Amino acid sequence: MNRKCLACKYKIHDLLKIARHPVPMKRFMEELEATRNTVTRDFEYLRDTLGAPLEYVQPGMITSRLAPLKDKIRQLLGESGHDAERISERIYIQPIQARMAAHRIFDQPLPANN
């Protein structure tokens, strides 16, 4: 990891540390002078490699696509005589959790000597 890359990780940490509310992606992009994809990769590195407790959501990205599916499920449950609202109170969808791995597994390999 180069120094600029490391500096970005520290900048993300600083922005989150002083924030009282969720920080918009636009602010990260402006502060880091980086694209959305770069900031997202930085988040993933902090979360997956360093174990930082980060959660980020791109609003509306999945919600609009899931709405028709949820409506269809409710319709099918209604046709079968089950109350969809009552069932949804009893079912909990657990979010995917990041798995902690030893850093040595993902360390860069040593360069070959000539």
Secondary structure, DSSP 8 states (H G I E B T S, - for coil): --HHHHHHHHHHHHHHHH-SS---HHHHHHHHT--HHHHHHHHHIIIIIT--------TTTTHHHHHHHHHHHHHHHHHTT--HHHHHHH------------HHHHS-------
